[in-house]
Amino acid sequence: MSSKKIKEHLLLSCEQQIMQKYSIVQDKIKSIVASLDDDTKSSAGDKHQTTRAMLQLDREQAGERLVEIEKTLETLHKINLTKTATHAHLGSLVTTNNGLFFLSISLGVVTHQKTLYYCIGLQTPIGKLLFGKKEGDTFCFRKTTYTIKTIE
């Protein structure tokens, strides 16, 4: 299978997983808003105020998570799979002697046709080490030396 098809699959997998998280957080926000509306109908008192404050805090945290997810989606949308370069960049598929890396977002391992690919963000420690490297370059990560075989 061509590297372009592999990258398309990996990008789609990343988008699907992030959209799933997005949907879960949106549902949580809807649930919190509904609870706040229901709680408004409850009786007043300390218990009522504590419950409302906790729901508001949950709402704020879910909102912050939603913003993080939206930023992650923005990063995914910046990936240009047709861009070719001699140096590792956002959207590169980097083959090393110790693994295959898709420079995208921090998602972890994605399996495609029984092959493991590490989807990593540029802001991660290993992403920072990979960014800008070219074929034949080496780098050390957690006492392991990696040699870059190909960048696609």
PyRosetta script that sets phi, psi and omega in degrees:
from pyrosetta import init, pose_from_sequence

init()
pose = pose_from_sequence("MSSKKIKEHLLLSCEQQIMQKYSIVQDKIKSIVASLDDDTKSSAGDKHQTTRAMLQLDREQAGERLVEIEKTLETLHKINLTKTATHAHLGSLVTTNNGLFFLSISLGVVTHQKTLYYCIGLQTPIGKLLFGKKEGDTFCFRKTTYTIKTIE")
pose.set_psi(1, 141.6)
pose.set_omega(1, -177.7)
pose.set_phi(2, -70.4)
pose.set_psi(2, 154.7)
pose.set_omega(2, 179.9)
pose.set_phi(3, -64.5)
pose.set_psi(3, -31.0)
pose.set_omega(3, 178.7)
pose.set_phi(4, -63.8)
pose.set_psi(4, -43.3)
pose.set_omega(4, 179.2)
pose.set_phi(5, -65.2)
pose.set_psi(5, -40.3)
pose.set_omega(5, 178.7)
pose.set_phi(6, -62.6)
pose.set_psi(6, -46.7)
pose.set_omega(6, 179.9)
pose.set_phi(7, -63.5)
pose.set_psi(7, -38.0)
pose.set_omega(7, 176.8)
pose.set_phi(8, -61.2)
pose.set_psi(8, -43.6)
pose.set_omega(8, 178.9)
pose.set_phi(9, -63.4)
pose.set_psi(9, -45.5)
pose.set_omega(9, -179.3)
pose.set_phi(10, -63.7)
pose.set_psi(10, -42.2)
pose.set_omega(10, 178.6)
pose.set_phi(11, -63.2)
pose.set_psi(11, -43.4)
pose.set_omega(11, 177.9)
pose.set_phi(12, -62.7)
pose.set_psi(12, -42.1)
pose.set_omega(12, 177.7)
pose.set_phi(13, -60.9)
pose.set_psi(13, -43.2)
pose.set_omega(13, 178.0)
pose.set_phi(14, -60.9)
pose.set_psi(14, -48.0)
pose.set_omega(14, -178.7)
pose.set_phi(15, -61.2)
pose.set_psi(15, -42.9)
pose.set_omega(15, -179.2)
pose.set_phi(16, -62.9)
pose.set_psi(16, -44.1)
pose.set_omega(16, -179.2)
pose.set_phi(17, -66.7)
pose.set_psi(17, -38.7)
pose.set_omega(17, 179.2)
pose.set_phi(18, -69.9)
pose.set_psi(18, -39.6)
pose.set_omega(18, 177.9)
pose.set_phi(19, -64.5)
pose.set_psi(19, -34.5)
pose.set_omega(19, 176.8)
pose.set_phi(20, -64.0)
pose.set_psi(20, -44.4)
pose.set_omega(20, 177.5)
pose.set_phi(21, -63.3)
pose.set_psi(21, -40.7)
pose.set_omega(21, 179.1)
pose.set_phi(22, -58.9)
pose.set_psi(22, -46.4)
pose.set_omega(22, -179.5)
pose.set_phi(23, -63.1)
pose.set_psi(23, -41.2)
pose.set_omega(23, 179.7)
pose.set_phi(24, -62.8)
pose.set_psi(24, -44.3)
pose.set_omega(24, -179.7)
pose.set_phi(25, -67.5)
pose.set_psi(25, -39.8)
pose.set_omega(25, 177.2)
pose.set_phi(26, -61.3)
pose.set_psi(26, -42.6)
pose.set_omega(26, 177.8)
pose.set_phi(27, -62.2)
pose.set_psi(27, -39.0)
pose.set_omega(27, 179.1)
pose.set_phi(28, -63.9)
pose.set_psi(28, -41.6)
pose.set_omega(28, 179.1)
pose.set_phi(29, -63.1)
pose.set_psi(29, -44.0)
pose.set_omega(29, 178.1)
pose.set_phi(30, -59.5)
pose.set_psi(30, -41.6)
pose.set_omega(30, 179.7)
pose.set_phi(31, -64.3)
pose.set_psi(31, -41.8)
pose.set_omega(31, 179.7)
pose.set_phi(32, -65.5)
pose.set_psi(32, -43.7)
pose.set_omega(32, 179.2)
pose.set_phi(33, -61.6)
pose.set_psi(33, -42.1)
pose.set_omega(33, 178.2)
pose.set_phi(34, -63.9)
pose.set_psi(34, -39.7)
pose.set_omega(34, 178.3)
pose.set_phi(35, -65.3)
pose.set_psi(35, -38.7)
pose.set_omega(35, 177.4)
pose.set_phi(36, -63.7)
pose.set_psi(36, -41.5)
pose.set_omega(36, 177.8)
pose.set_phi(37, -63.3)
pose.set_psi(37, -42.8)
pose.set_omega(37, 178.9)
pose.set_phi(38, -66.2)
pose.set_psi(38, -38.5)
pose.set_omega(38, -178.0)
pose.set_phi(39, -67.5)
pose.set_psi(39, -29.4)
pose.set_omega(39, 178.6)
pose.set_phi(40, -61.9)
pose.set_psi(40, -31.5)
pose.set_omega(40, -178.9)
pose.set_phi(41, -79.5)
pose.set_psi(41, -11.5)
pose.set_omega(41, -179.3)
pose.set_phi(42, -74.1)
pose.set_psi(42, 175.2)
pose.set_omega(42, 179.1)
pose.set_phi(43, -77.1)
pose.set_psi(43, 157.7)
pose.set_omega(43, -179.7)
pose.set_phi(44, -79.3)
pose.set_psi(44, 168.4)
pose.set_omega(44, 177.6)
pose.set_phi(45, 137.6)
pose.set_psi(45, 179.0)
pose.set_omega(45, -177.6)
pose.set_phi(46, -62.8)
pose.set_psi(46, -42.2)
pose.set_omega(46, -179.5)
pose.set_phi(47, -61.8)
pose.set_psi(47, -41.5)
pose.set_omega(47, 178.8)
pose.set_phi(48, -61.0)
pose.set_psi(48, -46.5)
pose.set_omega(48, -178.9)
pose.set_phi(49, -65.6)
pose.set_psi(49, -40.6)
pose.set_omega(49, 178.9)
pose.set_phi(50, -64.1)
pose.set_psi(50, -44.1)
pose.set_omega(50, 179.1)
pose.set_phi(51, -62.0)
pose.set_psi(51, -44.7)
pose.set_omega(51, 179.0)
pose.set_phi(52, -62.3)
pose.set_psi(52, -43.0)
pose.set_omega(52, -179.3)
pose.set_phi(53, -63.5)
pose.set_psi(53, -40.5)
pose.set_omega(53, 179.4)
pose.set_phi(54, -67.1)
pose.set_psi(54, -40.1)
pose.set_omega(54, 177.9)
pose.set_phi(55, -65.3)
pose.set_psi(55, -40.0)
pose.set_omega(55, 178.1)
pose.set_phi(56, -62.9)
pose.set_psi(56, -41.6)
pose.set_omega(56, 178.3)
pose.set_phi(57, -63.2)
pose.set_psi(57, -44.0)
pose.set_omega(57, 176.9)
pose.set_phi(58, -60.5)
pose.set_psi(58, -39.7)
pose.set_omega(58, 179.8)
pose.set_phi(59, -64.0)
pose.set_psi(59, -43.8)
pose.set_omega(59, 178.9)
pose.set_phi(60, -63.0)
pose.set_psi(60, -43.5)
pose.set_omega(60, -180.0)
pose.set_phi(61, -64.7)
pose.set_psi(61, -40.8)
pose.set_omega(61, 178.2)
pose.set_phi(62, -65.9)
pose.set_psi(62, -37.7)
pose.set_omega(62, 177.2)
pose.set_phi(63, -63.4)
pose.set_psi(63, -41.3)
pose.set_omega(63, 177.5)
pose.set_phi(64, -64.1)
pose.set_psi(64, -40.7)
pose.set_omega(64, 178.7)
pose.set_phi(65, -63.8)
pose.set_psi(65, -39.3)
pose.set_omega(65, 178.5)
pose.set_phi(66, -62.3)
pose.set_psi(66, -40.4)
pose.set_omega(66, 177.8)
pose.set_phi(67, -63.4)
pose.set_psi(67, -42.3)
pose.set_omega(67, 177.7)
pose.set_phi(68, -60.5)
pose.set_psi(68, -44.1)
pose.set_omega(68, -179.9)
pose.set_phi(69, -63.9)
pose.set_psi(69, -41.4)
pose.set_omega(69, 179.0)
pose.set_phi(70, -63.0)
pose.set_psi(70, -38.5)
pose.set_omega(70, 176.9)
pose.set_phi(71, -65.0)
pose.set_psi(71, -38.6)
pose.set_omega(71, 178.2)
pose.set_phi(72, -64.1)
pose.set_psi(72, -42.6)
pose.set_omega(72, 177.0)
pose.set_phi(73, -62.3)
pose.set_psi(73, -38.9)
pose.set_omega(73, 177.0)
pose.set_phi(74, -59.5)
pose.set_psi(74, -42.9)
pose.set_omega(74, 178.3)
pose.set_phi(75, -61.0)
pose.set_psi(75, -45.1)
pose.set_omega(75, 179.2)
pose.set_phi(76, -61.0)
pose.set_psi(76, -38.9)
pose.set_omega(76, -178.2)
pose.set_phi(77, -71.9)
pose.set_psi(77, -17.0)
pose.set_omega(77, 177.2)
pose.set_phi(78, -80.0)
pose.set_psi(78, -14.7)
pose.set_omega(78, -176.0)
pose.set_phi(79, -71.3)
pose.set_psi(79, 125.0)
pose.set_omega(79, 177.8)
pose.set_phi(80, -110.8)
pose.set_psi(80, 105.8)
pose.set_omega(80, -175.8)
pose.set_phi(81, -74.0)
pose.set_psi(81, -14.4)
pose.set_omega(81, -178.9)
pose.set_phi(82, -90.8)
pose.set_psi(82, -11.9)
pose.set_omega(82, -179.2)
pose.set_phi(83, -69.7)
pose.set_psi(83, 128.1)
pose.set_omega(83, 175.3)
pose.set_phi(84, -110.9)
pose.set_psi(84, 144.5)
pose.set_omega(84, 179.9)
pose.set_phi(85, -154.6)
pose.set_psi(85, 159.4)
pose.set_omega(85, 178.1)
pose.set_phi(86, -89.1)
pose.set_psi(86, -10.6)
pose.set_omega(86, -179.7)
pose.set_phi(87, -115.8)
pose.set_psi(87, 148.6)
pose.set_omega(87, 179.6)
pose.set_phi(88, -64.8)
pose.set_psi(88, 132.5)
pose.set_omega(88, -178.4)
pose.set_phi(89, -147.4)
pose.set_psi(89, 176.4)
pose.set_omega(89, 177.5)
pose.set_phi(90, -57.2)
pose.set_psi(90, 121.8)
pose.set_omega(90, -178.9)
pose.set_phi(91, 101.3)
pose.set_psi(91, -4.3)
pose.set_omega(91, 179.7)
pose.set_phi(92, -76.5)
pose.set_psi(92, 146.3)
pose.set_omega(92, 170.2)
pose.set_phi(93, -107.0)
pose.set_psi(93, 111.7)
pose.set_omega(93, -174.1)
pose.set_phi(94, -108.5)
pose.set_psi(94, 122.3)
pose.set_omega(94, 177.2)
pose.set_phi(95, -100.4)
pose.set_psi(95, 125.9)
pose.set_omega(95, 177.2)
pose.set_phi(96, -122.9)
pose.set_psi(96, 174.4)
pose.set_omega(96, 176.3)
pose.set_phi(97, -70.2)
pose.set_psi(97, -11.7)
pose.set_omega(97, -178.4)
pose.set_phi(98, -126.6)
pose.set_psi(98, 28.3)
pose.set_omega(98, 175.8)
pose.set_phi(99, 141.6)
pose.set_psi(99, 168.3)
pose.set_omega(99, 179.4)
pose.set_phi(100, -112.9)
pose.set_psi(100, 129.6)
pose.set_omega(100, -175.4)
pose.set_phi(101, -123.6)
pose.set_psi(101, 131.7)
pose.set_omega(101, 173.6)
pose.set_phi(102, -107.8)
pose.set_psi(102, 112.1)
pose.set_omega(102, -178.6)
pose.set_phi(103, -78.0)
pose.set_psi(103, 103.7)
pose.set_omega(103, -174.3)
pose.set_phi(104, -149.6)
pose.set_psi(104, -94.1)
pose.set_omega(104, 178.4)
pose.set_phi(105, -130.9)
pose.set_psi(105, 161.7)
pose.set_omega(105, 178.7)
pose.set_phi(106, -76.9)
pose.set_psi(106, 98.6)
pose.set_omega(106, -177.4)
pose.set_phi(107, -125.8)
pose.set_psi(107, -22.3)
pose.set_omega(107, -177.7)
pose.set_phi(108, 96.8)
pose.set_psi(108, -149.2)
pose.set_omega(108, -173.7)
pose.set_phi(109, -85.7)
pose.set_psi(109, 133.4)
pose.set_omega(109, 172.3)
pose.set_phi(110, -123.7)
pose.set_psi(110, 129.4)
pose.set_omega(110, 179.7)
pose.set_phi(111, -98.2)
pose.set_psi(111, 133.3)
pose.set_omega(111, 177.0)
pose.set_phi(112, -138.6)
pose.set_psi(112, 119.1)
pose.set_omega(112, -178.5)
pose.set_phi(113, 50.8)
pose.set_psi(113, 49.4)
pose.set_omega(113, 177.0)
pose.set_phi(114, 65.0)
pose.set_psi(114, 14.9)
pose.set_omega(114, 176.8)
pose.set_phi(115, -112.5)
pose.set_psi(115, 136.4)
pose.set_omega(115, 179.7)
pose.set_phi(116, -90.4)
pose.set_psi(116, 130.6)
pose.set_omega(116, 175.9)
pose.set_phi(117, -122.4)
pose.set_psi(117, 135.3)
pose.set_omega(117, 177.5)
pose.set_phi(118, -96.6)
pose.set_psi(118, 112.2)
pose.set_omega(118, 176.1)
pose.set_phi(119, -86.1)
pose.set_psi(119, 112.8)
pose.set_omega(119, -175.5)
pose.set_phi(120, -128.2)
pose.set_psi(120, 147.6)
pose.set_omega(120, 177.5)
pose.set_phi(121, -86.4)
pose.set_psi(121, 157.1)
pose.set_omega(121, 179.5)
pose.set_phi(122, -69.1)
pose.set_psi(122, -20.1)
pose.set_omega(122, -178.6)
pose.set_phi(123, -85.2)
pose.set_psi(123, -7.6)
pose.set_omega(123, 179.3)
pose.set_phi(124, -76.7)
pose.set_psi(124, 159.3)
pose.set_omega(124, 179.1)
pose.set_phi(125, -54.8)
pose.set_psi(125, -46.7)
pose.set_omega(125, -179.4)
pose.set_phi(126, -73.5)
pose.set_psi(126, -31.3)
pose.set_omega(126, 175.9)
pose.set_phi(127, -63.4)
pose.set_psi(127, -40.3)
pose.set_omega(127, 177.7)
pose.set_phi(128, -64.2)
pose.set_psi(128, -37.6)
pose.set_omega(128, 179.5)
pose.set_phi(129, -69.6)
pose.set_psi(129, -36.0)
pose.set_omega(129, -178.3)
pose.set_phi(130, -76.7)
pose.set_psi(130, -36.1)
pose.set_omega(130, -173.4)
pose.set_phi(131, -57.5)
pose.set_psi(131, 128.4)
pose.set_omega(131, 177.1)
pose.set_phi(132, 86.3)
pose.set_psi(132, -8.5)
pose.set_omega(132, 179.1)
pose.set_phi(133, -73.5)
pose.set_psi(133, 159.5)
pose.set_omega(133, 178.0)
pose.set_phi(134, -125.6)
pose.set_psi(134, 170.3)
pose.set_omega(134, -180.0)
pose.set_phi(135, -56.0)
pose.set_psi(135, 135.8)
pose.set_omega(135, -179.8)
pose.set_phi(136, 94.2)
pose.set_psi(136, -18.4)
pose.set_omega(136, 178.4)
pose.set_phi(137, -68.9)
pose.set_psi(137, 154.3)
pose.set_omega(137, 175.9)
pose.set_phi(138, -124.6)
pose.set_psi(138, 156.6)
pose.set_omega(138, 174.1)
pose.set_phi(139, -153.1)
pose.set_psi(139, 158.8)
pose.set_omega(139, -179.1)
pose.set_phi(140, -111.7)
pose.set_psi(140, 134.5)
pose.set_omega(140, 177.1)
pose.set_phi(141, -143.0)
pose.set_psi(141, 121.1)
pose.set_omega(141, -179.4)
pose.set_phi(142, 50.6)
pose.set_psi(142, 52.5)
pose.set_omega(142, 176.0)
pose.set_phi(143, 63.7)
pose.set_psi(143, 17.3)
pose.set_omega(143, 176.8)
pose.set_phi(144, -118.0)
pose.set_psi(144, 133.9)
pose.set_omega(144, 177.3)
pose.set_phi(145, -94.7)
pose.set_psi(145, 129.7)
pose.set_omega(145, 179.0)
pose.set_phi(146, -110.9)
pose.set_psi(146, 136.9)
pose.set_omega(146, 173.3)
pose.set_phi(147, -117.2)
pose.set_psi(147, 127.8)
pose.set_omega(147, -179.1)
pose.set_phi(148, -80.3)
pose.set_psi(148, 120.2)
pose.set_omega(148, 179.5)
pose.set_phi(149, -88.6)
pose.set_psi(149, -49.6)
pose.set_omega(149, 179.1)
pose.set_phi(150, -143.3)
pose.set_psi(150, 154.5)
pose.set_omega(150, 172.5)
pose.set_phi(151, -130.0)
pose.set_psi(151, 121.1)
pose.set_omega(151, -178.6)
pose.set_phi(152, -126.0)
pose.dump_pdb("model.pdb")
